[in-house]
Structures are given as structure tokens and as C-alpha cells.
């Protein structure tokens, strides 16, 4: 709660005890007046010292200060504390020490080490010097006795450290003086319970809020309200009916309920304050808006006494301040926790017990800002759209289960009467084997490789388009409700384009180098030439990292080849019985571990490369970082999958003429049922592993591990720590929380998951189901992290999800092509169709397995590649079979590709072209059919414009009438005073003058 005082300002007098400001003068008026008193007041303000709010030594400090009272203190510091040293306002909420003015922002900094007290600058007052000296002595005596002699190196290092600390302190003082000149009110707390950390609490008074809101063109609700109708009467009734039916799924939050009326919003203007409802000034600007206003002032305020200008980003980067953050609204748990938005979010959003409910998007936006609100709205829409995809995927899987016994190719493989002898799977160690042993793999492959998967691929391509269209419409609706429809690119750039600290530092270095060569008035900036080494480093490192990924995948291939040969040579029957399953599963787990490790390494490398490029703005930095991270993580996650889908089994050769790599390693081939089963296993393990380990276990486990380590280092037990936590101020509690690092990691894991769901869905129909289950947990996990474990982020405005939408759209387009190739080349769908309609004698699938197998004469083996145990099956083998379309050894062109191979290849390519164009055409048709802006929203936006014009027309008309009445009154008065009194027959009424 904030109390507004028109007559006096206790904040200024609390922080500046030398101020000679008149009590009746508002700060802005005083600052902009041209009187001599104003100049004197300004000079005094520059020489002010700040009084820290005492912490542990309240009695000592207050008693000492009160022995020399100052006559010009309007509110002495001792009035804040009782005789026993306890605060008169024991307020643990986000307020100043008076318990009235709200803390809108906090800057934290390191307090100078006690050993530097003797080298303090003489510009500090006696009170400050003695207070810090006594605090230093008390801290020394409590920690350790003084050593008789210091190491010279350590002493020299301390001197250098103290020099930098003094430099930081001077910069802080200048920055804080400049903040005071902007009208902000400050309060220091250097006696906090967090050792070595001081806090600067910032409060924005009403006049500063109004001034900055006008400067930032913040849209605020006016007094004018109008009825909101979402479509025609029938649509409105259907909407209300659906809302009543789904009432148990809606959170118990006022901000989430459908509003029948909406306030007209208009950019705030001090001249038009009468348009806005200012009956309760404390609630007109909410905490999110107040902190964003203060943040804009902080970004604009500069330190200019040094050789180069420093803003808040430079001060944070150079350690002048260690952190800067707005405060959370209040506590979540505890008996004394008052009702606040944070507690409401915890109960209705960040709890696993409400996983089935909709998210309170309105309240999330109100508390965290539009950018974070849009992320959770997008995640909610994505999760909702996964429900129909998961249902259809499960139906496709169940269809495969139901038809597995009727599948003729798998029945032929499992039929013992066929007695088909297959060629060895590896050189020397492997022997001939019976096709019937692949019965289990063939039956399992049918679960994912059946006619329904083609339908599911088309469905998922259209699903991706519908998801993008649904999100665009949802985004427009949120833009309308959140008054972002007029938030254009210029305003976005105005709010975001503040130079980064690293950029300013590099420009300063360049300026100092070119001090004499650069003409005066010419602005120095970094050019492409300056960044060329960084760009070359980026290209080389990105290429090297991608090559490392390929090398690791190739290493896993060699592992599969060698472990297969080793298991075939094993004397243990158990090892030889499940060779395929063992090799597939272990290789997939190795790939998963490598992906998780490389993900963390690539994220750090991408950030390092982006820092080397020194982007000018935060927006540019974020976009470059996203681009690099996406490429590296996408290649890392999908390279093993792409190899299994499109390359494994293609570059094998044939018996007697196999392809070898790295000397004697024979390239691996697919099982008879195709590589689709192995692709499915790899996708399943990668997707589940990434979600369980990387997304959930890391996000839950790492914070808990950090908390456990922090507790082990602390001397307090859990009960003492809990008691201490109860006595901490709000800014101290928030300082312990982790810093907000942005939304990029959250978006990135969802984009990779979207790729898993759409790109290879033809081979794994259950992917949407696993993604849905993960996202239900992910939403509540992220919510808990934002509400409980992170400092409150700065509320940032955004109209859309930015570059992530383009990545999603690109993935959905690529998914159509990838699925077309998976169906054509990875599965046996096209060979089955070609056989059924071209080569089958009775139009059925009988004889399909024999049609896909070629013959090989075992006498044609290359020397040294034949099996060591040719009699393993109990009889001599003359010919063996292998999966390929080649001529038999008795033909005129033995082992050449047969005409069936070319017919099937033509059919595969034709299917890719037809599938891609048909699905793309259908996607574009759906895109054209569904408008981006809902009709009711476009009507409401048009209505808003008309109502706003009417409001200003009425205001202008009212001004004209008032001016005319005033003019007539003046004329009436002047005419009656100018003419001499004359006899008249009737009295002149006031109406006659009108």
C-alpha cells in the first residue's frame, strides 16, 4: 500500500538529511523551478550522504547519532526505532521502513570489507565513518583474532581490492544522486541479515509514475466501459454453455473469468487525467507496472563522471551492483501470509493438485507481464492441441495391435514351414540363421508400420497447421484483451533497444584507442570489421561442433557393429539369444547420454560465441543465441534418428561385396522387417529420456541439490533456518532466490519436443501421448519455478512469441517432407503396394516375403568373410537369402539390381512428390480458410476505435461549451461595467446576457 502526501515528502527527508526543500513543493516542481532556492537545493542534493537503515546494531547507531542532533532533520532516523532498538514498523512486506511506501525495485551490492576502513575517503561524514568503524570492529571481534603479521602479497591485494571497492562506491553514489534527481525515493539497508550484502530500496512516487507512464505511452483503462459480445447471440449462448460445463476446470481467479464489460484503454496522459479512474491511486498502477517504470528510469540514468558513461547494465556487469530485481508481492506459505497475487498463483496454478485445470493466464500476465504470459498461453494451447493428436496416435497403435495376427507378411516370417535360410549378418563370427527367428521383430514392426500410419502422418501435418492457426487466433484475442493491439514495432524498439554493457565497454575501449584520430562529434560504434574475428570463430566453432556430433554418431555405429560381432562369438546362450534387442537398446541409451551431455556443452558454447560477437541490444543477443543454440541442439538430437531413418541399410552392399569402413568394419544392415522398429526404439528412448532426465529431473533435482548443499554449508539446522526466514525482510528473501535467466531454455525444450512429435511421427504414433503427459507436468513445474524459486522477472511487453513462431512454422513444413520420405523409404508401405498391385498372382500379400528376398551362392563369398561355423544349422548351405531386389546368381547378370528395384524406387519417389504436394495444398487451404483474427475480435476492435473517437469528440465539445460560456460571462460582465446606469422598463436577467 502506498500513501500519497501532497504537503510533505518524508522519503526525501529520510534519505537526505541535508535537504533544504520546502515542505509544500512537489519534487518535480522544485526540480524544474528557476529560483535561487532551487539551485541551492540542487547543490545540496549533490553533496548529500545517505543514512543506512541500521540492522544488527540499531541501539548502538541510533544512540550515537542522537548525541549530535541535527537541527534541519525533518524526520530524524531515531524515530524509526523504539528505545530498545526494535523497529517501530515491523513490516516484513515490500515496503520502506515507514511501512507506507512500497518498494518498487531493489539494487543489491557488496558492502566494503572491514579492513579498508582506515583507507576510507575523507568525503564521508563523521557519523558514517564512526558507525562503519564500530561495525567493522564488532565484525572483526566476532570472526577471528587479528594476526600479528600480514603477508605482503595479501596486503597488496587487499589494497587493490579496496581501491576497486572505493571506485565502485563512488559510482554508486553518483548513480544514486542521479536517481534522486529523477524523482525516485531511495532507502539503504546495510544491516541486513545476509552478511556482506547491502540493499538499495527504490520507491516511485505518484508524480514520477505519471510522468514515466506518459513517456512510455502505457495504455491504462479509462472510466468509459462497454459491453463485450463474442459473436452472434447463438455463438454467445454456445460459449456460455461451454463455460458452464467446463466450470470445474477453471481456476478460482477473478482475472480468468469472462468479462461482459471492458474498459476503454488509452495511453496515459497527465493532461487527460480526468479520463482515468484515479479514485484509488494505490491500485491504479499495479506492482508489475510500477517495477517496469522504475526499470525504465534505471536504464535511462547514467554515471557520467568517469571516462565513459555507465548505465545500470554496465554497473551490474562491473560488479558495482551485484543484482537488480523487483520484489514478489508477499509470502506463499505461513500463517501470517496475507492474500496476494503470488499466493493465489501458487494455489491455483503452481500446484500439482490443479493439473487438470486451465491456467489463469490473465493473472499470470498481471503478475509477470505479457511476455511470460504469452509463453504459458502458448504452452497451454500446444498441450490442449496434443490431446486429439494423442488420442488418434493411440487409436493407430491399437489398430496395429488388433491387426497383427491378420498381417500376412509377418505370418509368413513366423511360419516354420517356409524354412528360409538367411545370409550371415556379419563376417566370420556370424553364421547362417533362420528367418523365423525374426518373428518377434516382424510382429512388433507391424504395430508402427501399417496402413494407418500413412493416415496418421497426413493427420499430423494438418494438425500442425491447425495448431499454428489456433495459436494465431488465440494470440490476437490475448492482444485485444491485454490492450496490445496498438503496440507497434516502434514502441517495441523504443522499450528494448538499450545498449548492452559489453557493447558499451567495447565502444569505450575503441573510443580510447581512437581518441585522437576520430573527429569530434562523430559517434563511435562497432563495425563488421571489428566483429570479423568473432564471426570467423563462430563459423569455425559451429562447423567443428556439428562435426563432433557426426563423429559421435559414427562412433555409436562402430559400437553397434563390434558389439554385435562380440555377442555372436559369445559362449553364453543368454547373450546370443537377444543380440538385436541388446544392441538396439544399449546404442539408443548411449545416444541419449551423449545428447544430454552435449546439450549442456552446446548451450554454453553458443552463449560464449554470441558474447564474442558483442551484439548491440538484448534483443539482438537473444535472437543470435537462439539461432545458434537451436542449430546445435537440433543437430545433436536428430542426427542419430536421421541416420537410422534414411542411411542405415542403404549403404551396405550385398553378400560377397559388402561396404567396409575404418578397415574391416562392415556397415550394418536393417532387420528383415525394416529399420522402422529401430527408429521407433531410438525415438522412444530419446524422447522419454530427454523429458524425464533433462527437462524434469534436472529442473526438480538441481534446485533441491543446491538447497541441500546450502543447508549443509550453513551452521543452522532446518528449524533455525525456518525461524530466520520468518524474520527476513521481503527484499532479503527474494535475494536468496535464483535469478531469472530468460524464457529461451523453456521454449527450446518445447521446440525440440515439437520436432520429435511432428518430424518422425510416422514411425512412432505414441509420441504425442508422451509429449502430452510431459507437458502436463512441465506446466506445473515451470509455474512452481517461477512462483517459488526465481526472483520476480521484469514485466516485458510482447505482442507475439517472436522468432519461436518462425521456427515452429519451419518445422511443420519440414515435417511433411520428412514423413513422406519415412513412409516411402524407411517403411515397407510402398513395396507392399507395388507387390499387391503389380506382382501378386491373386492380388493379395501372399508371397510378399519371398518376393523381397534375393538369392546368393555361398561359393561367391570373398576369401576370409565366410562363416567360421557353416554347419551351425546342422546341414550344408548352398544358397542363402538376403533382403534386396537383385538378380539371382544363375541369371545372365548375377547380383545386379533387378527391374523390381527400379519399379519400387519410381513408386517411392512418386509417392514423396504426391504426398508432399497434396498435404501442402491441404495445409495452405486450411491456412486460408481460417482467418488469423477472430471475427468478434475485429468487430470489438472497430467498436473500440469508434467509442474512443466519440469520447474525445464529447470532451472537445465540452471544452468548447465551457469556453463559450466563459467568454459570454466575460462579455456580460464587461458590458455591464462599461455602460452608465440608465432607466429601464424591466430588469435585465442573467439569461439575457447568455
Residue pairs with C-beta under 8 A, 6 or more apart in sequence:
1 95
1 100
1 102
1 282
2 100
2 101
2 102
2 203
2 206
2 281
2 282
3 100
3 101
3 282
4 205
4 206
4 281
4 282
6 26
7 23
7 24
8 23
8 24
8 74
9 21
9 23
9 26
9 27
9 185
9 205
10 74
10 75
10 98
11 96
11 101
11 185
11 186
11 187
11 203
11 205
12 19
12 21
12 27
12 180
12 185
13 19
13 21
13 73
13 74
13 75
14 51
14 75
14 77
14 96
14 97
14 98
14 187
15 48
15 50
15 51
15 180
15 185
15 186
15 187
15 188
16 44
16 45
16 48
16 50
16 180
17 48
17 49
17 51
17 70
17 72
17 73
17 77
18 44
18 47
18 48
18 49
18 72
19 41
19 44
19 45
19 48
19 72
20 37
20 40
20 41
20 44
20 72
21 30
21 41
22 30
22 37
23 74
25 33
26 207
27 183
27 205
27 207
27 208
28 183
28 207
28 208
28 211
30 38
30 41
31 38
31 42
31 181
31 183
42 181
45 177
45 180
45 181
46 177
48 177
48 180
49 124
49 125
49 128
50 176
50 186
50 188
51 77
51 188
52 131
52 188
52 189
52 190
52 191
52 198
53 80
53 97
53 187
53 188
53 189
53 190
53 191
54 61
54 62
54 77
54 81
54 191
55 189
55 190
55 191
55 192
55 193
56 191
56 193
57 134
57 135
57 138
57 191
58 81
58 85
58 86
58 87
58 191
59 84
59 85
60 134
61 131
62 77
62 78
62 81
62 85
64 127
64 130
64 131
64 134
65 77
65 78
65 127
65 131
66 76
66 78
68 127
69 76
70 76
79 88
80 87
80 88
80 89
80 97
80 98
81 87
81 88
82 88
87 97
89 95
89 97
89 98
89 99
91 97
91 99
92 727
92 728
92 729
92 730
93 330
93 338
93 730
94 102
94 103
94 287
94 327
94 328
94 329
94 330
94 730
94 731
95 101
95 102
95 103
95 730
96 102
96 103
96 185
96 187
96 201
96 203
97 187
101 185
101 203
101 205
102 203
102 287
102 290
103 201
103 202
103 203
103 327
103 730
103 731
104 202
104 203
104 204
104 287
104 290
104 291
104 293
104 294
104 326
104 327
105 201
105 202
105 291
105 294
105 295
105 298
105 324
105 325
105 326
105 327
106 199
106 200
106 201
106 202
106 324
106 325
106 326
106 327
106 731
106 734
106 735
107 199
107 200
107 202
107 321
107 323
107 324
108 197
108 198
108 199
108 200
108 321
108 322
108 323
108 324
108 731
108 735
109 168
109 172
109 197
109 198
109 199
109 200
109 320
109 321
109 322
110 165
110 168
110 196
110 197
110 198
110 319
110 322
111 190
111 196
111 197
111 198
112 162
112 165
112 166
112 169
113 158
113 161
113 162
113 165
114 135
114 136
114 137
114 139
114 140
115 158
115 162
116 158
116 161
116 162
116 165
116 166
117 132
117 133
117 136
119 159
119 162
119 166
120 129
120 132
120 166
121 166
121 170
140 146
168 318
168 319
168 320
170 305
171 303
171 306
171 310
171 315
171 320
172 200
172 315
172 320
172 321
174 303
174 304
174 305
175 301
175 303
175 310
175 312
175 315
175 320
176 186
176 200
178 301
178 302
178 303
179 186
179 202
179 297
179 298
179 301
180 186
182 208
182 297
182 300
182 301
183 204
183 205
183 207
183 208
183 211
184 202
184 203
184 204
184 205
184 208
184 294
184 297
185 202
185 203
185 204
185 205
186 200
186 201
186 202
186 203
187 200
187 201
187 203
188 198
188 199
188 200
188 201
189 198
189 199
189 200
189 201
189 729
189 731
190 198
190 199
192 198
192 199
192 729
192 732
193 724
193 727
193 728
193 732
194 732
194 735
194 736
197 322
197 735
199 731
199 732
199 735
200 321
201 731
202 294
202 298
204 212
204 290
204 293
204 294
204 297
206 281
208 293
208 297
209 285
209 290
209 293
210 268
210 270
210 273
211 270
212 293
212 296
212 297
213 220
213 268
213 285
213 289
213 293
214 267
214 268
214 269
214 270
215 296
216 293
216 296
216 495
217 267
217 268
217 491
218 267
218 268
218 289
218 293
219 265
219 266
219 267
219 268
219 483
219 486
220 265
220 266
220 267
220 268
220 276
220 284
221 263
221 264
221 265
221 276
221 277
222 263
222 264
222 265
222 266
222 275
222 276
222 277
222 951
223 263
223 275
223 276
223 277
224 263
224 264
224 275
224 947
224 951
225 261
225 262
225 263
225 264
226 261
226 262
226 264
226 943
226 944
226 947
227 260
227 261
228 259
228 260
228 261
228 262
228 940
229 236
229 936
229 940
230 236
230 239
230 936
231 239
231 935
231 936
235 936
239 258
243 250
243 258
246 358
249 356
249 357
249 358
250 256
250 257
250 357
250 358
251 348
251 349
251 354
251 357
251 358
251 359
251 360
251 363
252 348
253 344
253 348
253 360
253 362
253 363
255 360
255 362
255 363
255 366
256 358
256 360
256 361
256 362
256 363
262 481
262 940
264 944
264 947
264 948
264 951
265 483
266 272
266 275
266 276
266 948
268 276
275 951
275 955
276 284
277 284
278 284
285 293
286 366
287 326
287 327
287 329
287 341
288 326
288 366
288 367
288 368
288 369
288 795
289 795
291 326
291 327
291 792
291 794
291 795
292 369
292 794
292 795
292 796
294 326
295 326
295 794
296 495
298 311
298 312
298 324
299 311
299 312
299 313
299 498
300 311
301 311
301 312
302 309
302 310
302 311
303 309
303 310
303 311
303 315
307 508
307 512
308 504
308 508
308 511
309 504
310 318
310 320
310 504
311 498
311 499
311 501
311 504
312 321
312 324
313 498
313 499
313 500
313 501
313 504
314 501
314 504
314 505
315 321
316 322
316 323
316 324
316 501
317 501
317 502
317 505
318 501
323 735
323 739
323 791
325 734
325 735
325 739
325 740
325 791
325 792
326 792
326 794
327 730
327 731
327 734
327 792
328 342
328 730
328 733
328 734
328 791
328 792
329 340
329 341
329 342
329 343
329 367
330 337
330 338
330 340
330 342
330 343
330 730
331 337
331 338
331 342
331 343
331 733
332 342
332 343
332 346
332 787
332 788
334 726
337 343
341 363
341 366
341 367
342 367
342 787
344 360
344 363
345 360
345 363
345 364
345 367
345 783
345 787
346 787
346 788
347 354
348 354
348 357
348 360
348 363
349 359
349 360
349 363
349 364
349 780
349 783
349 787
350 780
350 783
350 784
350 786
350 787
350 788
351 780
351 784
352 777
352 780
354 780
355 776
355 777
355 779
355 780
358 380
359 376
359 377
359 380
359 779
359 783
361 373
361 376
361 377
361 380
361 478
362 481
364 372
364 373
364 376
365 372
365 373
365 478
365 482
368 786
368 792
368 793
368 795
369 793
369 794
369 795
369 796
369 797
370 482
370 484
370 795
370 796
370 797
370 798
370 799
371 743
371 795
371 796
371 797
371 798
372 743
372 786
372 793
372 796
373 478
373 482
374 475
374 478
374 798
374 800
374 801
375 743
375 746
375 747
375 801
376 779
376 782
376 783
377 474
377 475
377 478
378 471
378 475
378 801
378 804
379 750
379 775
379 778
379 779
379 782
380 779
381 467
381 470
381 471
381 474
382 467
382 471
382 750
382 754
382 775
383 772
383 775
383 776
383 779
385 463
385 466
385 467
385 470
386 757
386 768
386 771
386 772
386 775
387 772
388 463
389 459
389 460
389 463
389 757
389 768
389 772
390 768
390 769
390 771
390 772
392 456
392 459
392 765
392 768
393 456
393 761
393 765
393 766
393 767
393 768
393 769
394 765
394 766
394 769
395 452
396 450
396 452
396 453
396 455
396 456
396 765
397 447
397 448
397 765
397 766
399 450
399 452
400 446
400 447
400 448
400 450
400 452
401 447
403 446
403 450
404 410
404 443
404 446
404 447
405 411
407 443
407 446
407 450
408 844
408 845
408 846
408 848
409 442
409 828
409 832
409 845
409 848
409 849
410 439
410 442
410 443
410 445
410 446
410 673
412 418
412 846
412 848
412 849
412 850
413 435
413 436
413 438
413 439
413 442
413 672
413 673
413 849
414 436
414 439
414 442
414 443
415 436
416 436
418 435
418 436
418 849
418 850
419 434
419 436
420 434
420 435
420 436
420 849
420 850
420 853
420 881
421 432
421 433
421 434
421 435
421 873
421 877
421 879
421 880
421 881
422 432
422 433
422 434
422 435
422 672
422 880
422 881
422 882
423 432
423 655
423 856
423 880
423 881
423 882
424 430
424 431
424 432
424 433
424 867
424 880
425 433
425 564
425 568
425 669
426 561
426 564
426 565
426 568
426 666
427 565
427 658
427 664
427 666
427 864
427 865
428 864
428 865
428 866
428 867
428 868
429 565
429 566
429 568
429 569
429 868
430 564
430 565
430 568
430 867
431 568
431 867
431 868
431 869
431 870
431 872
431 873
432 867
432 870
432 872
432 873
432 877
432 880
434 873
435 672
435 849
435 881
438 671
438 672
438 673
441 580
441 671
441 672
441 673
441 677
442 672
442 673
444 673
444 677
445 671
445 673
445 674
445 676
445 677
446 673
448 676
448 677
448 680
448 763
448 764
448 765
449 673
449 674
449 676
449 677
449 763
449 827
449 828
449 829
451 829
452 765
453 762
453 763
453 765
453 823
453 827
453 829
454 762
454 823
454 829
456 761
456 762
456 765
457 761
457 762
457 819
457 820
457 822
457 823
457 915
458 915
458 919
458 922
460 757
460 758
460 761
460 768
460 815
460 819
461 758
461 812
461 815
461 816
461 819
461 919
461 922
461 923
462 919
462 922
462 923
462 926
464 758
464 811
464 812
464 815
464 923
465 812
465 923
465 926
465 927
466 926
466 930
467 812
468 805
468 808
468 809
468 812
468 927
469 926
469 927
469 930
469 932
471 805
472 932
473 930
473 931
473 932
473 933
473 934
475 799
475 800
475 801
476 932
476 933
476 934
476 937
477 934
477 937
478 484
479 485
479 487
479 799
480 937
480 940
480 941
484 797
484 799
485 941
487 797
487 799
492 797
492 798
492 799
495 796
495 797
496 617
496 618
496 619
497 616
497 617
497 619
498 617
498 618
499 507
499 616
499 617
500 614
500 615
500 616
500 617
500 618
500 621
502 611
502 614
503 526
503 614
503 615
503 616
503 617
506 526
506 530
506 614
507 524
507 525
507 526
510 524
510 526
510 530
511 518
511 524
514 524
518 524
526 614
526 616
528 535
531 613
531 614
534 609
534 612
534 613
534 614
535 613
537 609
537 612
538 609
538 612
538 613
538 628
541 605
541 609
542 609
542 628
542 631
542 632
545 602
545 605
545 632
546 631
546 632
546 635
548 598
549 598
549 635
549 636
549 639
550 639
552 594
552 598
553 591
553 639
553 640
553 643
556 587
556 590
556 591
556 594
556 640
557 643
557 668
558 661
558 662
558 665
559 587
559 590
560 583
560 587
560 668
561 665
561 666
561 667
561 668
562 665
563 582
563 583
563 586
564 579
564 583
564 668
567 575
567 576
567 579
567 582
567 583
568 576
568 579
570 576
575 582
580 671
584 678
584 681
584 682
585 681
585 685
588 681
588 682
588 685
588 686
589 685
589 689
591 640
591 682
591 685
591 686
592 685
592 686
592 689
592 690
592 693
595 636
595 637
595 640
595 686
595 690
596 689
596 690
596 693
596 694
598 636
599 633
599 636
599 637
599 694
602 629
602 632
602 633
602 636
603 629
603 633
603 745
605 632
606 625
606 628
606 629
606 632
607 625
607 629
609 628
610 621
610 624
610 625
610 628
613 624
615 621
615 624
622 742
622 744
623 802
623 803
625 744
626 744
626 747
626 748
626 803
626 804
627 803
629 744
629 748
630 748
630 751
630 807
633 748
633 752
634 752
634 755
637 686
637 690
637 752
637 755
637 756
638 755
638 759
640 682
640 686
641 679
641 682
641 683
641 686
641 760
644 675
644 678
644 679
644 682
645 675
645 679
645 760
645 763
645 818
645 821
645 822
645 826
646 821
646 825
646 826
648 668
648 669
648 670
648 675
648 678
649 668
649 669
649 670
649 674
649 675
651 659
651 667
652 658
652 659
652 667
652 668
652 669
653 659
653 667
654 854
654 856
654 882
654 884
654 886
654 895
655 856
655 860
655 861
655 880
655 882
656 856
656 860
656 861
656 862
656 865
656 895
657 862
657 895
658 666
658 667
658 865
659 666
659 667
660 666
660 667
661 667
669 883
670 678
670 883
671 677
671 678
672 849
672 883
673 828
674 826
674 827
674 828
675 826
676 763
676 822
676 826
676 827
679 760
679 763
679 764
679 822
679 826
680 763
680 764
683 756
683 760
683 763
683 764
683 767
684 764
684 766
684 770
686 756
687 753
687 756
687 764
687 767
687 770
687 771
688 770
690 749
690 752
690 753
691 753
691 770
691 771
691 774
694 749
695 749
695 774
695 778
696 774
696 777
696 778
696 781
699 781
699 785
700 781
703 738
703 785
703 789
711 718
711 721
714 721
716 724
725 733
728 736
734 791
734 792
735 791
737 789
737 790
737 791
738 789
738 790
738 791
739 790
739 791
740 790
740 791
740 792
740 793
746 782
747 801
747 804
750 775
750 778
751 804
751 807
751 808
751 811
753 771
753 774
753 775
754 808
754 811
755 811
755 815
756 767
756 771
757 767
757 768
757 771
758 811
758 812
758 815
759 811
759 814
759 815
759 818
759 819
760 767
760 818
760 819
760 822
761 767
761 768
761 815
761 819
762 819
762 822
762 823
762 826
762 827
763 822
763 826
763 827
786 793
812 923
813 920
816 915
816 916
816 919
816 920
816 923
817 912
817 916
819 915
820 911
820 912
820 915
820 916
820 919
821 912
823 829
823 830
823 911
823 915
824 830
824 908
824 909
824 911
824 912
824 915
825 908
828 852
830 904
830 907
830 908
830 911
831 848
831 852
831 904
832 845
832 848
833 907
834 900
834 903
834 904
834 907
835 845
835 847
835 848
835 851
835 852
836 843
836 844
836 845
836 848
837 843
838 903
839 851
839 900
840 846
840 847
840 848
841 847
851 900
852 883
852 885
853 881
853 882
853 883
854 881
854 882
854 883
854 884
854 885
854 886
854 887
854 888
854 895
854 898
855 879
855 880
855 881
855 888
855 889
856 879
856 880
856 881
856 882
856 889
856 895
857 878
857 879
857 889
858 866
858 870
858 877
858 878
858 879
858 880
860 889
870 876
870 877
879 889
884 901
885 897
885 898
885 900
885 901
885 904
886 895
886 896
886 897
886 898
886 901
887 893
887 894
887 895
887 896
887 897
887 898
888 894
889 895
965 994
968 993
968 994
969 993
971 993
972 990
972 993
972 994
975 993
976 988
976 993
